[in-house]
Amino acid sequence: MQGVEFHVYSCTWCPVTFAVEQDCEDQHEVKCPICHSDEYVEDEGMGEMDITPTKK
Ligand SMILES: [Zn+2]
């Protein structure tokens, strides 16, 4: 099992919260997936997600 760190953002304009992988290099230009604007994107902090490999 591997924990992957995500950076959580939310848009104050749209009712949406989304996460970007911490390794993503585009961290500085995160855009809302709905309005495609970075104007209303707020940093919600870090999050962690457990990636469980598919069991065979
Ligand atoms: Zn938005």
N, CA, C, O and the ligand as a Tripos MOL2 file, in Angstrom:
@<TRIPOS>MOLECULE
protein
  225   223    57     0     0
PROTEIN
NO_CHARGES

@<TRIPOS>ATOM
      1 N           0.8340   -1.1980    0.0000 N.3       1 MET1
      2 CA          0.0000    0.0000    0.0000 C.3       1 MET1
      3 C           0.8760    1.2590    0.0000 C.2       1 MET1
      4 O           1.9540    1.2840    0.5940 O.2       1 MET1
      5 N           0.4080    2.2540   -0.6510 N.am      2 GLN2
      6 CA          1.2110    3.4640   -0.7670 C.3       2 GLN2
      7 C           0.3330    4.6900   -0.5630 C.2       2 GLN2
      8 O          -0.7100    4.8330   -1.2010 O.2       2 GLN2
      9 N           0.7640    5.5670    0.3300 N.am      3 GLY3
     10 CA          0.0140    6.7960    0.5630 C.3       3 GLY3
     11 C           0.5020    7.8870   -0.3700 C.2       3 GLY3
     12 O           1.6920    8.1980   -0.4160 O.2       3 GLY3
     13 N          -0.4080    8.4500   -1.0940 N.am      4 VAL4
     14 CA         -0.0470    9.5070   -2.0220 C.3       4 VAL4
     15 C          -0.5480   10.8320   -1.4750 C.2       4 VAL4
     16 O          -1.7050   10.9570   -1.0730 O.2       4 VAL4
     17 N           0.3270   11.8060   -1.4650 N.am      5 GLU5
     18 CA         -0.0570   13.1040   -0.9230 C.3       5 GLU5
     19 C          -0.6900   13.9730   -2.0010 C.2       5 GLU5
     20 O          -0.2110   14.0690   -3.1310 O.2       5 GLU5
     21 N          -1.7800   14.5930   -1.6000 N.am      6 PHE6
     22 CA         -2.4750   15.4700   -2.5130 C.3       6 PHE6
     23 C          -2.5870   16.8550   -1.9060 C.2       6 PHE6
     24 O          -2.6080   17.0340   -0.6880 O.2       6 PHE6
     25 N          -2.6550   17.8040   -2.7840 N.am      7 HIS7
     26 CA         -2.9360   19.1550   -2.3380 C.3       7 HIS7
     27 C          -4.4000   19.4190   -2.6680 C.2       7 HIS7
     28 O          -4.8380   19.2670   -3.8080 O.2       7 HIS7
     29 N          -5.1330   19.8130   -1.6520 N.am      8 VAL8
     30 CA         -6.5730   19.9820   -1.8310 C.3       8 VAL8
     31 C          -6.9080   21.4500   -2.0700 C.2       8 VAL8
     32 O          -6.4570   22.3370   -1.3450 O.2       8 VAL8
     33 N          -7.7040   21.6780   -3.0950 N.am      9 TYR9
     34 CA         -8.1390   23.0290   -3.4080 C.3       9 TYR9
     35 C          -9.6590   23.0470   -3.5120 C.2       9 TYR9
     36 O         -10.2980   22.0310   -3.7840 O.2       9 TYR9
     37 N         -10.2050   24.2090   -3.2910 N.am     10 SER10
     38 CA        -11.6310   24.3630   -3.5280 C.3      10 SER10
     39 C         -11.8540   25.6770   -4.2570 C.2      10 SER10
     40 O         -11.0500   26.6040   -4.1600 O.2      10 SER10
     41 N         -12.9490   25.7390   -4.9810 N.am     11 CYS11
     42 CA        -13.2870   26.9500   -5.7090 C.3      11 CYS11
     43 C         -14.3910   27.6680   -4.9380 C.2      11 CYS11
     44 O         -15.4040   27.0700   -4.5740 O.2      11 CYS11
     45 N         -14.1780   28.9440   -4.7000 N.am     12 THR12
     46 CA        -15.1830   29.6970   -3.9470 C.3      12 THR12
     47 C         -16.3470   30.1080   -4.8350 C.2      12 THR12
     48 O         -17.3810   30.5600   -4.3450 O.2      12 THR12
     49 N         -16.1790   29.9520   -6.1100 N.am     13 TRP13
     50 CA        -17.2140   30.3330   -7.0680 C.3      13 TRP13
     51 C         -18.1130   29.1420   -7.3950 C.2      13 TRP13
     52 O         -19.3260   29.2800   -7.5510 O.2      13 TRP13
     53 N         -17.4960   27.9900   -7.4940 N.am     14 CYS14
     54 CA        -18.2320   26.7630   -7.8020 C.3      14 CYS14
     55 C         -18.2600   25.8840   -6.5400 C.2      14 CYS14
     56 O         -17.3540   25.9520   -5.7100 O.2      14 CYS14
     57 N         -19.2850   25.0790   -6.4110 N.am     15 PRO15
     58 CA        -19.3430   24.1530   -5.2610 C.3      15 PRO15
     59 C         -18.4810   22.9260   -5.5180 C.2      15 PRO15
     60 O         -18.9850   21.8100   -5.6450 O.2      15 PRO15
     61 N         -17.1900   23.1460   -5.5900 N.am     16 VAL16
     62 CA        -16.3250   22.0210   -5.9310 C.3      16 VAL16
     63 C         -15.0590   22.0350   -5.0850 C.2      16 VAL16
     64 O         -14.4890   23.0840   -4.7850 O.2      16 VAL16
     65 N         -14.6510   20.8460   -4.7190 N.am     17 THR17
     66 CA        -13.3630   20.6580   -4.0680 C.3      17 THR17
     67 C         -12.6130   19.6160   -4.8780 C.2      17 THR17
     68 O         -13.1630   18.5710   -5.2260 O.2      17 THR17
     69 N         -11.3830   19.9020   -5.1690 N.am     18 PHE18
     70 CA        -10.6260   18.9490   -5.9740 C.3      18 PHE18
     71 C          -9.2100   18.8280   -5.4350 C.2      18 PHE18
     72 O          -8.7300   19.6860   -4.6940 O.2      18 PHE18
     73 N          -8.5660   17.7600   -5.8180 N.am     19 ALA19
     74 CA         -7.2230   17.4930   -5.3090 C.3      19 ALA19
     75 C          -6.2520   17.3570   -6.4690 C.2      19 ALA19
     76 O          -6.5760   16.8130   -7.5250 O.2      19 ALA19
     77 N          -5.0640   17.8640   -6.2390 N.am     20 VAL20
     78 CA         -4.0040   17.7570   -7.2310 C.3      20 VAL20
     79 C          -2.8620   16.9800   -6.6120 C.2      20 VAL20
     80 O          -2.4840   17.2220   -5.4660 O.2      20 VAL20
     81 N          -2.3240   16.0620   -7.3600 N.am     21 GLU21
     82 CA         -1.2180   15.2640   -6.8500 C.3      21 GLU21
     83 C          -0.0400   16.1630   -6.4890 C.2      21 GLU21
     84 O           0.3130   17.0830   -7.2260 O.2      21 GLU21
     85 N           0.5480   15.8760   -5.3550 N.am     22 GLN22
     86 CA          1.6050   16.7320   -4.8340 C.3      22 GLN22
     87 C           2.7920   16.8170   -5.7950 C.2      22 GLN22
     88 O           3.4880   17.8310   -5.8440 O.2      22 GLN22
     89 N           3.0090   15.7720   -6.5400 N.am     23 ASP23
     90 CA          4.1460   15.7410   -7.4550 C.3      23 ASP23
     91 C           3.9130   16.5700   -8.7090 C.2      23 ASP23
     92 O           4.8400   16.8570   -9.4670 O.2      23 ASP23
     93 N           2.6800   16.9400   -8.9050 N.am     24 CYS24
     94 CA          2.3360   17.6860  -10.1090 C.3      24 CYS24
     95 C           3.1410   18.9890  -10.1700 C.2      24 CYS24
     96 O           3.2240   19.7350   -9.1940 O.2      24 CYS24
     97 N           3.7170   19.2350  -11.3190 N.am     25 GLU25
     98 CA          4.5720   20.4110  -11.4530 C.3      25 GLU25
     99 C           3.7680   21.6810  -11.7200 C.2      25 GLU25
    100 O           4.2970   22.7900  -11.6510 O.2      25 GLU25
    101 N           2.5060   21.5060  -12.0220 N.am     26 ASP26
    102 CA          1.6740   22.6680  -12.3300 C.3      26 ASP26
    103 C           0.9680   23.2030  -11.0960 C.2      26 ASP26
    104 O          -0.0780   23.8450  -11.1900 O.2      26 ASP26
    105 N           1.5560   22.9290   -9.9410 N.am     27 GLN27
    106 CA          0.9510   23.3210   -8.6720 C.3      27 GLN27
    107 C           0.6620   24.8200   -8.6110 C.2      27 GLN27
    108 O          -0.2970   25.2480   -7.9690 O.2      27 GLN27
    109 N           1.4760   25.5940   -9.2650 N.am     28 HIS28
    110 CA          1.3340   27.0490   -9.1820 C.3      28 HIS28
    111 C           0.2380   27.5780  -10.0940 C.2      28 HIS28
    112 O          -0.1790   28.7290   -9.9680 O.2      28 HIS28
    113 N          -0.2230   26.7470  -11.0050 N.am     29 GLU29
    114 CA         -1.2880   27.2290  -11.8800 C.3      29 GLU29
    115 C          -2.4730   26.2650  -11.8750 C.2      29 GLU29
    116 O          -2.9220   25.7630  -12.9050 O.2      29 GLU29
    117 N          -2.9420   26.0420  -10.6680 N.am     30 VAL30
    118 CA         -4.0880   25.1600  -10.5050 C.3      30 VAL30
    119 C          -5.3510   25.9050  -10.9040 C.2      30 VAL30
    120 O          -5.6040   27.0250  -10.4600 O.2      30 VAL30
    121 N          -6.1260   25.2620  -11.7420 N.am     31 LYS31
    122 CA         -7.3670   25.8780  -12.1920 C.3      31 LYS31
    123 C          -8.5560   25.0500  -11.7690 C.2      31 LYS31
    124 O          -8.4760   23.8280  -11.6440 O.2      31 LYS31
    125 N          -9.6520   25.7340  -11.5520 N.am     32 CYS32
    126 CA        -10.8890   25.0530  -11.2120 C.3      32 CYS32
    127 C         -11.3460   24.2250  -12.4120 C.2      32 CYS32
    128 O         -11.3520   24.7140  -13.5410 O.2      32 CYS32
    129 N         -11.7280   22.9700  -12.1640 N.am     33 PRO33
    130 CA        -12.1460   22.1050  -13.2660 C.3      33 PRO33
    131 C         -13.4850   22.5090  -13.8680 C.2      33 PRO33
    132 O         -13.8620   22.0300  -14.9370 O.2      33 PRO33
    133 N         -14.1910   23.3770  -13.1900 N.am     34 ILE34
    134 CA        -15.5080   23.7840  -13.6800 C.3      34 ILE34
    135 C         -15.4470   25.1240  -14.4070 C.2      34 ILE34
    136 O         -15.8530   25.2230  -15.5650 O.2      34 ILE34
    137 N         -14.9450   26.1410  -13.7380 N.am     35 CYS35
    138 CA        -14.9130   27.4720  -14.3660 C.3      35 CYS35
    139 C         -13.5680   27.7670  -15.0240 C.2      35 CYS35
    140 O         -13.3900   28.8110  -15.6510 O.2      35 CYS35
    141 N         -12.6270   26.8410  -14.8760 N.am     36 HIS36
    142 CA        -11.3130   26.9700  -15.5030 C.3      36 HIS36
    143 C         -10.6380   28.2900  -15.1690 C.2      36 HIS36
    144 O          -9.9530   28.8840  -16.0020 O.2      36 HIS36
    145 N         -10.8390   28.7270  -13.9620 N.am     37 SER37
    146 CA        -10.2010   29.9500  -13.5180 C.3      37 SER37
    147 C          -9.4230   29.6880  -12.2390 C.2      37 SER37
    148 O          -9.8180   28.8530  -11.4250 O.2      37 SER37
    149 N          -8.3400   30.3860  -12.0660 N.am     38 ASP38
    150 CA         -7.5820   30.2240  -10.8260 C.3      38 ASP38
    151 C          -7.8980   31.3570   -9.8460 C.2      38 ASP38
    152 O          -7.3420   31.4220   -8.7490 O.2      38 ASP38
    153 N          -8.7920   32.2370  -10.2590 N.am     39 GLU39
    154 CA         -9.1140   33.4020   -9.4450 C.3      39 GLU39
    155 C          -9.7770   33.0280   -8.1210 C.2      39 GLU39
    156 O          -9.5290   33.6480   -7.0870 O.2      39 GLU39
    157 N         -10.6210   32.0060   -8.1760 N.am     40 TYR40
    158 CA        -11.4210   31.6690   -7.0020 C.3      40 TYR40
    159 C         -10.9230   30.4290   -6.2800 C.2      40 TYR40
    160 O         -11.5500   29.9490   -5.3350 O.2      40 TYR40
    161 N          -9.7910   29.9190   -6.7340 N.am     41 VAL41
    162 CA         -9.2650   28.6980   -6.1390 C.3      41 VAL41
    163 C          -8.6040   29.0150   -4.8010 C.2      41 VAL41
    164 O          -7.7330   29.8780   -4.7000 O.2      41 VAL41
    165 N          -9.0430   28.2980   -3.7980 N.am     42 GLU42
    166 CA         -8.4680   28.4700   -2.4710 C.3      42 GLU42
    167 C          -7.7370   27.2180   -2.0360 C.2      42 GLU42
    168 O          -8.1780   26.0960   -2.2840 O.2      42 GLU42
    169 N          -6.6250   27.4330   -1.3880 N.am     43 ASP43
    170 CA         -5.8090   26.3320   -0.9130 C.3      43 ASP43
    171 C          -6.4110   25.7600    0.3680 C.2      43 ASP43
    172 O          -6.5600   26.4630    1.3670 O.2      43 ASP43
    173 N          -6.7490   24.4880    0.3220 N.am     44 GLU44
    174 CA         -7.3570   23.8510    1.4980 C.3      44 GLU44
    175 C          -6.3340   23.0640    2.3000 C.2      44 GLU44
    176 O          -6.6380   22.5450    3.3740 O.2      44 GLU44
    177 N          -5.1440   22.9810    1.7800 N.am     45 GLY45
    178 CA         -4.1030   22.2660    2.5090 C.3      45 GLY45
    179 C          -3.8080   20.9000    1.9420 C.2      45 GLY45
    180 O          -4.1740   20.5750    0.8120 O.2      45 GLY45
    181 N          -3.1410   20.1130    2.7510 N.am     46 MET46
    182 CA         -2.6930   18.8200    2.2920 C.3      46 MET46
    183 C          -3.7030   17.7240    2.5820 C.2      46 MET46
    184 O          -4.4830   17.7940    3.5310 O.2      46 MET46
    185 N          -3.6610   16.7400    1.7540 N.am     47 GLY47
    186 CA         -4.4940   15.5720    1.9910 C.3      47 GLY47
    187 C          -3.7120   14.3390    1.6250 C.2      47 GLY47
    188 O          -2.7310   14.4080    0.8830 O.2      47 GLY47
    189 N          -4.1420   13.2180    2.1410 N.am     48 GLU48
    190 CA         -3.4540   11.9920    1.7840 C.3      48 GLU48
    191 C          -4.4590   10.9300    1.3840 C.2      48 GLU48
    192 O          -5.5150   10.7750    1.9960 O.2      48 GLU48
    193 N          -4.1080   10.2280    0.3720 N.am     49 MET49
    194 CA         -4.9970    9.2230   -0.1490 C.3      49 MET49
    195 C          -4.2630    7.8990   -0.2080 C.2      49 MET49
    196 O          -3.1280    7.8280   -0.6790 O.2      49 MET49
    197 N          -4.8970    6.8780    0.2580 N.am     50 ASP50
    198 CA         -4.2610    5.5730    0.1990 C.3      50 ASP50
    199 C          -4.6120    4.8900   -1.1150 C.2      50 ASP50
    200 O          -5.7770    4.6630   -1.4420 O.2      50 ASP50
    201 N          -3.5720    4.5790   -1.8400 N.am     51 ILE51
    202 CA         -3.7760    3.8540   -3.0850 C.3      51 ILE51
    203 C          -3.6060    2.3700   -2.7860 C.2      51 ILE51
    204 O          -2.5060    1.8960   -2.4990 O.2      51 ILE51
    205 N          -4.6870    1.6720   -2.8590 N.am     52 THR52
    206 CA         -4.6230    0.2300   -2.6080 C.3      52 THR52
    207 C          -4.5440   -0.5000   -3.9400 C.2      52 THR52
    208 O          -5.4300   -0.3860   -4.7870 O.2      52 THR52
    209 N          -3.4900   -1.2320   -4.0980 N.am     53 PRO53
    210 CA         -3.3610   -1.9950   -5.3520 C.3      53 PRO53
    211 C          -4.5150   -2.9750   -5.5370 C.2      53 PRO53
    212 O          -5.0090   -3.5600   -4.5730 O.2      53 PRO53
    213 N          -4.9240   -3.1400   -6.7440 N.am     54 THR54
    214 CA         -6.0240   -4.0620   -7.0260 C.3      54 THR54
    215 C          -5.5820   -5.4930   -6.7020 C.2      54 THR54
    216 O          -4.5540   -5.9790   -7.1720 O.2      54 THR54
    217 N          -6.3880   -6.1230   -5.8960 N.am     55 LYS55
    218 CA         -6.0390   -7.4900   -5.5310 C.3      55 LYS55
    219 C          -6.4190   -8.4530   -6.6320 C.2      55 LYS55
    220 O          -7.4700   -8.3400   -7.2630 O.2      55 LYS55
    221 N          -5.5390   -9.3910   -6.8380 N.am     56 LYS56
    222 CA         -5.8100  -10.3420   -7.9030 C.3      56 LYS56
    223 C          -6.5810  -11.5330   -7.3690 C.2      56 LYS56
    224 O          -6.9040  -12.4490   -8.1250 O.2      56 LYS56
    225 ZN        -14.7130   27.3320  -10.2000 Zn       57 ZN57
@<TRIPOS>BOND
     1     1     2 1
     2     2     3 1
     3     3     4 2
     4     3     5 am
     5     5     6 1
     6     6     7 1
     7     7     8 2
     8     7     9 am
     9     9    10 1
    10    10    11 1
    11    11    12 2
    12    11    13 am
    13    13    14 1
    14    14    15 1
    15    15    16 2
    16    15    17 am
    17    17    18 1
    18    18    19 1
    19    19    20 2
    20    19    21 am
    21    21    22 1
    22    22    23 1
    23    23    24 2
    24    23    25 am
    25    25    26 1
    26    26    27 1
    27    27    28 2
    28    27    29 am
    29    29    30 1
    30    30    31 1
    31    31    32 2
    32    31    33 am
    33    33    34 1
    34    34    35 1
    35    35    36 2
    36    35    37 am
    37    37    38 1
    38    38    39 1
    39    39    40 2
    40    39    41 am
    41    41    42 1
    42    42    43 1
    43    43    44 2
    44    43    45 am
    45    45    46 1
    46    46    47 1
    47    47    48 2
    48    47    49 am
    49    49    50 1
    50    50    51 1
    51    51    52 2
    52    51    53 am
    53    53    54 1
    54    54    55 1
    55    55    56 2
    56    55    57 am
    57    57    58 1
    58    58    59 1
    59    59    60 2
    60    59    61 am
    61    61    62 1
    62    62    63 1
    63    63    64 2
    64    63    65 am
    65    65    66 1
    66    66    67 1
    67    67    68 2
    68    67    69 am
    69    69    70 1
    70    70    71 1
    71    71    72 2
    72    71    73 am
    73    73    74 1
    74    74    75 1
    75    75    76 2
    76    75    77 am
    77    77    78 1
    78    78    79 1
    79    79    80 2
    80    79    81 am
    81    81    82 1
    82    82    83 1
    83    83    84 2
    84    83    85 am
    85    85    86 1
    86    86    87 1
    87    87    88 2
    88    87    89 am
    89    89    90 1
    90    90    91 1
    91    91    92 2
    92    91    93 am
    93    93    94 1
    94    94    95 1
    95    95    96 2
    96    95    97 am
    97    97    98 1
    98    98    99 1
    99    99   100 2
   100    99   101 am
   101   101   102 1
   102   102   103 1
   103   103   104 2
   104   103   105 am
   105   105   106 1
   106   106   107 1
   107   107   108 2
   108   107   109 am
   109   109   110 1
   110   110   111 1
   111   111   112 2
   112   111   113 am
   113   113   114 1
   114   114   115 1
   115   115   116 2
   116   115   117 am
   117   117   118 1
   118   118   119 1
   119   119   120 2
   120   119   121 am
   121   121   122 1
   122   122   123 1
   123   123   124 2
   124   123   125 am
   125   125   126 1
   126   126   127 1
   127   127   128 2
   128   127   129 am
   129   129   130 1
   130   130   131 1
   131   131   132 2
   132   131   133 am
   133   133   134 1
   134   134   135 1
   135   135   136 2
   136   135   137 am
   137   137   138 1
   138   138   139 1
   139   139   140 2
   140   139   141 am
   141   141   142 1
   142   142   143 1
   143   143   144 2
   144   143   145 am
   145   145   146 1
   146   146   147 1
   147   147   148 2
   148   147   149 am
   149   149   150 1
   150   150   151 1
   151   151   152 2
   152   151   153 am
   153   153   154 1
   154   154   155 1
   155   155   156 2
   156   155   157 am
   157   157   158 1
   158   158   159 1
   159   159   160 2
   160   159   161 am
   161   161   162 1
   162   162   163 1
   163   163   164 2
   164   163   165 am
   165   165   166 1
   166   166   167 1
   167   167   168 2
   168   167   169 am
   169   169   170 1
   170   170   171 1
   171   171   172 2
   172   171   173 am
   173   173   174 1
   174   174   175 1
   175   175   176 2
   176   175   177 am
   177   177   178 1
   178   178   179 1
   179   179   180 2
   180   179   181 am
   181   181   182 1
   182   182   183 1
   183   183   184 2
   184   183   185 am
   185   185   186 1
   186   186   187 1
   187   187   188 2
   188   187   189 am
   189   189   190 1
   190   190   191 1
   191   191   192 2
   192   191   193 am
   193   193   194 1
   194   194   195 1
   195   195   196 2
   196   195   197 am
   197   197   198 1
   198   198   199 1
   199   199   200 2
   200   199   201 am
   201   201   202 1
   202   202   203 1
   203   203   204 2
   204   203   205 am
   205   205   206 1
   206   206   207 1
   207   207   208 2
   208   207   209 am
   209   209   210 1
   210   210   211 1
   211   211   212 2
   212   211   213 am
   213   213   214 1
   214   214   215 1
   215   215   216 2
   216   215   217 am
   217   217   218 1
   218   218   219 1
   219   219   220 2
   220   219   221 am
   221   221   222 1
   222   222   223 1
   223   223   224 2
@<TRIPOS>SUBSTRUCTURE
     1 MET1         2 RESIDUE 1 A MET
     2 GLN2         6 RESIDUE 1 A GLN
     3 GLY3        10 RESIDUE 1 A GLY
     4 VAL4        14 RESIDUE 1 A VAL
     5 GLU5        18 RESIDUE 1 A GLU
     6 PHE6        22 RESIDUE 1 A PHE
     7 HIS7        26 RESIDUE 1 A HIS
     8 VAL8        30 RESIDUE 1 A VAL
     9 TYR9        34 RESIDUE 1 A TYR
    10 SER10       38 RESIDUE 1 A SER
    11 CYS11       42 RESIDUE 1 A CYS
    12 THR12       46 RESIDUE 1 A THR
    13 TRP13       50 RESIDUE 1 A TRP
    14 CYS14       54 RESIDUE 1 A CYS
    15 PRO15       58 RESIDUE 1 A PRO
    16 VAL16       62 RESIDUE 1 A VAL
    17 THR17       66 RESIDUE 1 A THR
    18 PHE18       70 RESIDUE 1 A PHE
    19 ALA19       74 RESIDUE 1 A ALA
    20 VAL20       78 RESIDUE 1 A VAL
    21 GLU21       82 RESIDUE 1 A GLU
    22 GLN22       86 RESIDUE 1 A GLN
    23 ASP23       90 RESIDUE 1 A ASP
    24 CYS24       94 RESIDUE 1 A CYS
    25 GLU25       98 RESIDUE 1 A GLU
    26 ASP26      102 RESIDUE 1 A ASP
    27 GLN27      106 RESIDUE 1 A GLN
    28 HIS28      110 RESIDUE 1 A HIS
    29 GLU29      114 RESIDUE 1 A GLU
    30 VAL30      118 RESIDUE 1 A VAL
    31 LYS31      122 RESIDUE 1 A LYS
    32 CYS32      126 RESIDUE 1 A CYS
    33 PRO33      130 RESIDUE 1 A PRO
    34 ILE34      134 RESIDUE 1 A ILE
    35 CYS35      138 RESIDUE 1 A CYS
    36 HIS36      142 RESIDUE 1 A HIS
    37 SER37      146 RESIDUE 1 A SER
    38 ASP38      150 RESIDUE 1 A ASP
    39 GLU39      154 RESIDUE 1 A GLU
    40 TYR40      158 RESIDUE 1 A TYR
    41 VAL41      162 RESIDUE 1 A VAL
    42 GLU42      166 RESIDUE 1 A GLU
    43 ASP43      170 RESIDUE 1 A ASP
    44 GLU44      174 RESIDUE 1 A GLU
    45 GLY45      178 RESIDUE 1 A GLY
    46 MET46      182 RESIDUE 1 A MET
    47 GLY47      186 RESIDUE 1 A GLY
    48 GLU48      190 RESIDUE 1 A GLU
    49 MET49      194 RESIDUE 1 A MET
    50 ASP50      198 RESIDUE 1 A ASP
    51 ILE51      202 RESIDUE 1 A ILE
    52 THR52      206 RESIDUE 1 A THR
    53 PRO53      210 RESIDUE 1 A PRO
    54 THR54      214 RESIDUE 1 A THR
    55 LYS55      218 RESIDUE 1 A LYS
    56 LYS56      222 RESIDUE 1 A LYS
    57 ZN57       225 GROUP 0 **** ****
